Amino acid sequence: MIRTTITTIAALALAGTASAETFAIQAGHVIVDASQPARGPSTIIVTDGRIIRIEEGATAPAGATVVDLRAKTVLPGLIDAHVHLTQDSGLPWYQTLTPKYSEDYSAITGIKNALITARAGFTSVRDVGSQGVAAIAVRDAINDGTVPGPRLEVSGQPLSIIGGHADNSVGFSPELRDAINASPGQFTVCTGTEECAKAVRKLSAEGVDVIKFMATGGVLDPGDIGLEQHFTDAEMKAIIDTAHALHLKVAAHAHGAKGIDAAVRAGVDSIEHGTYVDAKGIADMKAHGTYYVATLMAFRGAANMVGKGLLQPASERKAKQAFEAWGVGLNRAYKAGVKIALGTDSAVTPHGQNAQEVELMVTKGGMTPRDALVAATKGGADLLGLARETGTLDAGKSADLIAVDGDPLTDATAVQHVDYVMVRGKPIPMK
């Protein structure tokens, strides 16, 4: 009986191998690793979602599906470490709190934006703020193959202080505030070390991949609470220590210098935005190995909302002040050797424009095109804990790749012209 079972399993394994899906992706140039020079004409052999090898010239194993990209540059798929797929851009500050924007509606919005993002060349993204479990549902639908999209990590709802950047009750009448505060999702608005640690455990139980907390206020907050430190040092440490004990990384939304450095000293894995980071914050980020995710596209998105009645007056004032610091923090971090990953804050800007961040990292942040591309591939993979899976086109890794015109190692705009996308060995429909 045992021998028969083993024989059956072996036969099934051989049958699976025989029917393995193989692609021969023929490229004019291949960037295996953004930190290294590109290769010339090559063929990437992909079987069952994995890169098997890269051969010189235009070849194709028998039975392989040939993808002719000989006029293109093929490179690792881009990674965006800061998106909000379940939200759309250009909406008034209050609109996502209307009855229309239920968790169900948010999930459908996320599915739509996931495909838009993948078509823009992003094969892995990290959603760092969504309503309830909407983004979790999007992630699971993509993982199941129900809908196409990028590999997705999610934080669910961010943690906030009362009245802080992710407290959805701010700006409403007492009756509405009471109703919002009584909703099950408001557990992420927490006070004190025990309550904040409990909120992290609840998020972990919901199935999130990362924890996000608001270390400072936000530019787009409807009130005047400010951009400096919100959670206390002890609360930050409780959030981060609890998350790390659960094997979850932690991202901190942080604009003001003191809030940034407090989060870094507490052990956070990444600083998101980092608008007013100072010399001490940069030094501490370098010493702690903290990642910097600058989200320069968010400034462009805020600029497009100013003067249109989409923001409250306090938000417009903060946005105009922040414009003066556009790219300054990234330039400081880059010169100091701080680890950098690409993030866009898409939803503040339209989804699908993510690749413009690479250009801004060069023009505003002072990075070279090559280093910006490293941040958009290897940097993101390392931050998301995916370095063994993606970020380069080394043999054995997931076939996450894109094809573009031109040379993205020297031209930061080249990644804005994507013609082909493959995620986990599956081509993404481009229309």
C-alpha positions as CSV (number, residue, x, y, z in Angstrom):
1,M,0.0,0.0,0.0
2,I,2.8,2.4,0.9
3,R,4.7,1.5,-2.2
4,T,1.6,2.1,-4.4
5,T,1.1,5.5,-2.7
6,I,4.6,6.6,-3.3
7,T,4.4,5.4,-7.0
8,T,1.2,7.5,-7.4
9,I,2.8,10.6,-5.9
10,A,5.8,10.2,-8.1
11,A,3.6,9.8,-11.2
12,L,1.7,12.9,-10.3
13,A,5.0,14.8,-9.8
14,L,6.2,13.7,-13.2
15,A,2.9,14.7,-14.8
16,G,3.2,18.1,-13.3
17,T,6.7,18.5,-14.6
18,A,5.6,17.3,-18.1
19,S,2.9,20.0,-18.2
20,A,5.0,22.7,-16.7
21,E,4.4,26.1,-18.3
22,T,7.6,27.5,-19.8
23,F,8.3,30.9,-21.2
24,A,11.3,32.0,-23.3
25,I,11.4,35.8,-22.8
26,Q,13.8,37.2,-25.5
27,A,15.2,40.6,-24.6
28,G,17.4,43.2,-26.3
29,H,19.0,44.0,-23.0
30,V,18.5,42.4,-19.5
31,I,19.1,44.1,-16.2
32,V,19.5,41.2,-13.8
33,D,20.5,43.4,-10.9
34,A,20.0,47.2,-11.0
35,S,23.4,47.6,-9.2
36,Q,25.2,45.9,-12.1
37,P,25.6,46.6,-15.8
38,A,22.9,45.4,-18.2
39,R,23.5,42.3,-20.3
40,G,23.1,42.3,-24.1
41,P,20.6,40.2,-26.1
42,S,19.4,37.4,-23.8
43,T,16.6,34.9,-23.2
44,I,15.1,34.5,-19.8
45,I,13.7,30.9,-19.3
46,V,10.8,30.8,-16.9
47,T,9.1,27.6,-15.8
48,D,6.2,27.4,-13.4
49,G,6.7,31.0,-12.3
50,R,10.4,30.7,-11.6
51,I,13.4,32.0,-13.4
52,I,15.4,28.9,-14.5
53,R,18.3,30.5,-16.3
54,I,19.3,33.4,-18.6
55,E,20.9,32.4,-21.9
56,E,22.8,34.6,-24.4
57,G,21.0,35.5,-27.6
58,A,17.5,34.7,-28.7
59,T,16.8,31.0,-27.9
60,A,13.8,29.0,-27.0
61,P,13.4,25.5,-25.5
62,A,11.0,23.1,-27.4
63,G,7.4,23.8,-26.4
64,A,8.2,27.1,-24.7
65,T,5.9,30.1,-25.2
66,V,8.2,32.7,-26.9
67,V,7.8,36.4,-25.8
68,D,9.6,38.6,-28.3
69,L,10.9,41.6,-26.4
70,R,14.1,42.0,-28.5
71,A,13.5,45.7,-28.9
72,K,13.1,46.2,-25.2
73,T,15.0,46.2,-21.9
74,V,13.8,43.6,-19.5
75,L,14.4,44.2,-15.8
76,P,13.1,43.2,-12.4
77,G,9.5,44.4,-11.6
78,L,9.3,47.6,-9.6
79,I,8.3,47.7,-6.0
80,D,6.2,50.4,-4.3
81,A,6.5,50.3,-0.5
82,H,3.8,52.8,0.1
83,V,0.4,52.7,-1.6
84,H,-3.3,52.8,-0.7
85,L,-5.0,50.6,-3.2
86,T,-8.5,50.8,-1.7
87,Q,-8.7,54.5,-2.1
88,D,-8.8,56.8,-5.2
89,S,-7.2,60.2,-5.7
90,G,-8.8,63.6,-6.2
91,L,-11.7,63.0,-3.7
92,P,-12.8,65.6,-1.0
93,W,-11.3,64.8,2.4
94,Y,-14.7,63.6,3.8
95,Q,-15.9,61.5,0.9
96,T,-14.3,58.2,1.9
97,L,-16.4,58.3,5.1
98,T,-19.7,58.4,3.3
99,P,-21.9,55.2,3.3
100,K,-20.8,54.4,-0.3
101,Y,-17.3,53.7,0.9
102,S,-18.0,50.5,2.8
103,E,-15.3,47.9,3.2
104,D,-16.9,46.0,0.3
105,Y,-16.7,49.0,-2.0
106,S,-13.2,49.7,-0.9
107,A,-12.1,46.1,-1.7
108,I,-13.6,46.4,-5.2
109,T,-11.7,49.7,-5.6
110,G,-8.6,47.9,-4.5
111,I,-8.9,45.2,-7.1
112,K,-9.3,47.8,-9.8
113,N,-6.2,49.8,-8.6
114,A,-4.1,46.6,-8.1
115,L,-4.4,45.9,-11.8
116,I,-3.7,49.5,-12.8
117,T,-0.6,49.4,-10.6
118,A,0.6,46.1,-12.0
119,R,0.2,47.5,-15.6
120,A,2.4,50.4,-14.6
121,G,5.3,48.0,-13.9
122,F,4.9,47.3,-10.2
123,T,5.0,43.6,-9.4
124,S,5.1,44.0,-5.6
125,V,3.5,46.7,-3.5
126,R,2.9,47.4,0.2
127,D,-0.5,48.8,1.1
128,V,0.0,50.8,4.3
129,G,-3.5,52.0,5.2
130,S,-6.9,50.8,4.3
131,Q,-10.4,50.5,5.7
132,G,-11.0,47.4,7.9
133,V,-10.0,44.2,6.1
134,A,-10.6,45.5,2.6
135,A,-6.9,45.4,1.5
136,I,-6.6,41.9,3.1
137,A,-9.4,40.7,0.8
138,V,-7.7,42.2,-2.2
139,R,-4.4,40.5,-1.3
140,D,-6.0,37.2,-0.8
141,A,-7.9,37.4,-4.1
142,I,-4.7,38.1,-5.9
143,N,-2.9,35.3,-4.2
144,D,-5.7,32.9,-5.1
145,G,-5.4,33.9,-8.7
146,T,-9.0,35.1,-8.7
147,V,-7.9,38.5,-10.0
148,P,-4.7,39.7,-11.5
149,G,-2.4,42.1,-9.6
150,P,1.0,42.6,-8.0
151,R,2.3,40.7,-5.0
152,L,0.7,42.5,-2.1
153,E,1.6,43.1,1.5
154,V,-0.9,45.0,3.7
155,S,-1.1,46.8,7.0
156,G,-4.8,47.1,7.4
157,Q,-5.8,50.2,9.5
158,P,-3.0,52.3,10.8
159,L,-2.6,53.0,14.5
160,S,-3.3,56.5,15.6
161,I,-3.6,58.6,18.8
162,I,-7.0,60.1,19.6
163,G,-7.5,63.0,17.2
164,G,-4.5,61.9,15.2
165,H,-3.8,61.3,11.5
166,A,-5.9,58.0,11.2
167,D,-8.6,58.9,13.7
168,N,-11.6,58.9,11.4
169,S,-13.8,60.7,13.8
170,V,-11.9,64.0,13.5
171,G,-13.8,66.9,12.1
172,F,-17.4,65.7,12.7
173,S,-20.2,66.6,15.0
174,P,-20.3,65.0,18.5
175,E,-23.0,62.6,17.4
176,L,-21.1,61.4,14.3
177,R,-17.9,61.1,16.4
178,D,-19.6,58.9,18.9
179,A,-21.0,56.7,16.2
180,I,-17.6,56.4,14.5
181,N,-15.8,55.7,17.8
182,A,-18.3,52.9,18.6
183,S,-17.5,51.1,15.3
184,P,-15.4,47.9,15.6
185,G,-12.6,49.3,13.4
186,Q,-11.8,52.1,15.7
187,F,-9.7,49.8,18.0
188,T,-6.6,51.1,16.1
189,V,-7.1,54.5,17.8
190,C,-5.2,53.7,21.0
191,T,-3.8,55.3,24.2
192,G,-1.1,53.8,26.4
193,T,1.3,51.0,26.0
194,E,-1.1,48.1,26.8
195,E,-3.9,49.4,24.6
196,C,-1.5,50.0,21.7
197,A,0.1,46.5,22.1
198,K,-3.4,45.0,22.1
199,A,-4.3,46.8,18.9
200,V,-1.2,45.3,17.2
201,R,-2.2,41.8,18.3
202,K,-5.7,42.4,16.9
203,L,-4.3,43.5,13.6
204,S,-2.0,40.4,13.5
205,A,-5.0,38.2,14.2
206,E,-6.8,39.8,11.2
207,G,-3.9,38.6,9.0
208,V,-1.9,41.7,8.2
209,D,1.7,41.5,6.9
210,V,3.1,44.8,8.4
211,I,2.1,47.3,11.1
212,K,1.7,51.0,10.3
213,F,1.4,53.7,12.9
214,M,1.2,57.5,12.8
215,A,4.2,58.7,14.6
216,T,3.3,62.3,13.8
217,G,0.4,64.3,12.3
218,G,-0.3,64.4,8.6
219,V,-0.2,67.1,6.0
220,L,-3.7,66.2,4.9
221,D,-5.2,66.1,8.4
222,P,-8.4,68.2,8.5
223,G,-7.3,69.9,11.8
224,D,-4.4,71.8,13.3
225,I,-3.0,69.1,15.4
226,G,0.4,69.6,13.8
227,L,3.2,67.5,12.3
228,E,5.2,66.7,15.4
229,Q,5.4,63.6,17.6
230,H,2.0,62.0,18.4
231,F,2.6,58.7,20.2
232,T,4.8,58.8,23.3
233,D,8.2,57.1,23.2
234,A,6.9,54.3,25.4
235,E,3.8,53.8,23.1
236,M,6.0,53.7,20.0
237,K,8.3,51.1,21.6
238,A,5.3,49.0,22.7
239,I,3.9,49.0,19.2
240,I,7.2,48.1,17.6
241,D,8.3,45.5,20.2
242,T,4.9,43.8,20.0
243,A,4.9,43.7,16.2
244,H,8.5,42.4,16.1
245,A,7.6,39.7,18.6
246,L,4.9,38.6,16.1
247,H,7.4,38.7,13.2
248,L,5.8,41.8,11.7
249,K,7.8,44.8,10.4
250,V,6.7,48.3,11.3
251,A,6.3,51.4,9.2
252,A,6.0,54.8,10.7
253,H,4.2,57.7,9.0
254,A,6.4,60.6,10.2
255,H,6.8,64.2,9.0
256,G,8.2,66.2,12.0
257,A,11.9,65.8,13.0
258,K,11.3,64.8,16.6
259,G,8.6,62.2,15.7
260,I,10.9,60.7,13.0
261,D,13.8,60.3,15.4
262,A,11.6,58.9,18.2
263,A,10.3,56.2,15.9
264,V,13.8,55.4,14.7
265,R,15.1,55.1,18.3
266,A,12.2,52.9,19.2
267,G,13.3,50.4,16.4
268,V,10.9,51.1,13.5
269,D,11.8,49.4,10.2
270,S,10.9,52.3,7.9
271,I,10.1,56.0,8.0
272,E,7.4,57.0,5.6
273,H,7.6,60.5,4.2
274,G,10.3,61.9,6.5
275,T,9.6,65.4,5.3
276,Y,11.4,67.4,8.0
277,V,14.1,64.9,9.0
278,D,17.1,66.6,10.6
279,A,20.7,65.7,11.0
280,K,20.1,63.7,14.2
281,G,17.3,61.7,12.5
282,I,19.5,60.9,9.5
283,A,22.4,59.8,11.8
284,D,20.1,57.6,13.8
285,M,18.5,56.1,10.7
286,K,21.9,55.2,9.4
287,A,23.0,53.7,12.7
288,H,19.8,51.6,13.1
289,G,19.6,50.5,9.5
290,T,16.2,52.1,9.1
291,Y,14.7,52.4,5.6
292,Y,13.6,55.8,4.2
293,V,10.5,55.8,2.0
294,A,10.2,59.4,0.8
295,T,6.9,59.3,-1.2
296,L,7.8,62.3,-3.3
297,M,4.8,61.8,-5.5
298,A,2.6,62.8,-2.6
299,F,3.8,66.3,-2.9
300,R,2.7,66.4,-6.5
301,G,-0.7,65.0,-5.5
302,A,-1.2,67.6,-2.8
303,A,-0.2,70.4,-5.2
304,N,-2.9,69.2,-7.5
305,M,-5.5,69.4,-4.7
306,V,-4.6,72.9,-3.3
307,G,-7.1,75.6,-4.2
308,K,-9.8,73.2,-5.5
309,G,-11.9,72.9,-2.3
310,L,-10.7,69.3,-1.8
311,L,-8.7,70.1,1.4
312,Q,-9.6,71.9,4.5
313,P,-7.8,75.2,5.1
314,A,-5.4,73.7,7.7
315,S,-4.4,71.0,5.2
316,E,-3.7,73.5,2.5
317,R,-1.5,75.6,4.9
318,K,0.5,72.5,5.8
319,A,0.8,71.3,2.2
320,K,2.2,74.7,1.1
321,Q,4.8,74.6,3.9
322,A,5.8,71.1,3.0
323,F,6.4,72.0,-0.6
324,E,9.5,73.9,0.5
325,A,11.0,70.6,1.8
326,W,10.2,68.5,-1.3
327,G,13.0,66.1,-1.8
328,V,15.3,67.7,0.9
329,G,15.1,64.8,3.3
330,L,15.7,62.2,0.6
331,N,18.8,64.1,-0.5
332,R,20.1,64.1,3.0
333,A,19.4,60.5,3.5
334,Y,21.0,59.5,0.2
335,K,24.2,61.4,0.8
336,A,24.5,59.8,4.3
337,G,24.0,56.3,3.0
338,V,20.7,55.6,4.6
339,K,18.8,52.6,3.1
340,I,16.2,53.8,0.6
341,A,13.1,52.1,-0.9
342,L,10.6,53.6,-3.4
343,G,7.2,54.6,-2.2
344,T,4.6,56.9,-3.8
345,D,1.6,57.3,-1.5
346,S,-0.6,56.5,-4.5
347,A,-4.2,57.5,-3.8
348,V,-2.9,61.0,-3.0
349,T,-1.8,60.8,-6.7
350,P,-3.6,58.6,-9.3
351,H,-2.8,55.0,-9.3
352,G,-0.7,54.0,-12.3
353,Q,1.6,57.0,-12.1
354,N,3.9,55.2,-9.6
355,A,6.9,55.1,-11.9
356,Q,7.1,58.9,-11.9
357,E,8.6,58.5,-8.4
358,V,11.8,57.2,-9.9
359,E,12.2,60.4,-11.9
360,L,11.5,62.5,-8.8
361,M,14.1,60.6,-6.8
362,V,16.6,61.9,-9.3
363,T,15.3,65.4,-9.9
364,K,14.2,66.2,-6.4
365,G,16.2,63.8,-4.2
366,G,19.5,64.0,-6.1
367,M,19.9,60.3,-6.6
368,T,21.5,58.8,-9.8
369,P,19.1,56.9,-12.1
370,R,20.9,53.7,-11.2
371,D,20.6,54.2,-7.5
372,A,16.9,55.2,-7.8
373,L,16.3,52.0,-9.7
374,V,18.1,50.0,-7.0
375,A,15.8,51.5,-4.5
376,A,12.8,50.7,-6.7
377,T,13.8,47.0,-7.0
378,K,16.3,45.6,-4.5
379,G,15.6,48.2,-1.8
380,G,11.9,47.5,-1.8
381,A,12.5,43.8,-1.8
382,D,14.7,44.0,1.2
383,L,12.3,46.2,3.1
384,L,9.3,44.0,2.4
385,G,11.3,40.9,3.4
386,L,11.1,39.6,-0.2
387,A,14.8,39.7,-1.2
388,R,15.0,35.9,-1.7
389,E,11.9,36.0,-3.9
390,T,12.2,39.1,-6.0
391,G,14.1,42.4,-6.6
392,T,16.6,40.8,-9.1
393,L,16.3,38.3,-12.0
394,D,18.6,35.7,-10.5
395,A,17.9,32.1,-11.2
396,G,15.5,30.5,-8.7
397,K,13.6,33.7,-8.0
398,S,10.0,34.5,-8.9
399,A,9.5,35.6,-12.5
400,D,8.6,39.2,-11.6
401,L,9.8,41.3,-14.5
402,I,8.9,44.1,-16.9
403,A,9.9,45.4,-20.3
404,V,10.5,49.0,-21.1
405,D,11.9,51.2,-23.9
406,G,15.4,52.7,-23.4
407,D,17.9,52.3,-20.6
408,P,16.5,52.8,-17.0
409,L,20.0,52.7,-15.6
410,T,20.7,56.1,-17.2
411,D,17.3,57.5,-17.9
412,A,15.0,57.8,-14.9
413,T,11.9,58.2,-17.2
414,A,12.4,54.9,-19.0
415,V,10.3,53.0,-16.5
416,Q,7.3,55.1,-17.3
417,H,7.0,53.3,-20.6
418,V,6.1,49.7,-19.7
419,D,5.1,47.3,-22.5
420,Y,5.1,43.9,-20.7
421,V,4.6,42.8,-17.1
422,M,4.9,39.3,-15.6
423,V,4.1,38.6,-11.9
424,R,5.0,35.2,-10.5
425,G,5.4,33.9,-14.0
426,K,2.0,35.0,-15.1
427,P,1.7,37.8,-17.8
428,I,-0.4,40.7,-16.7
429,P,-3.1,41.7,-19.2
430,M,-2.2,45.1,-20.5
431,K,-5.6,46.1,-21.8
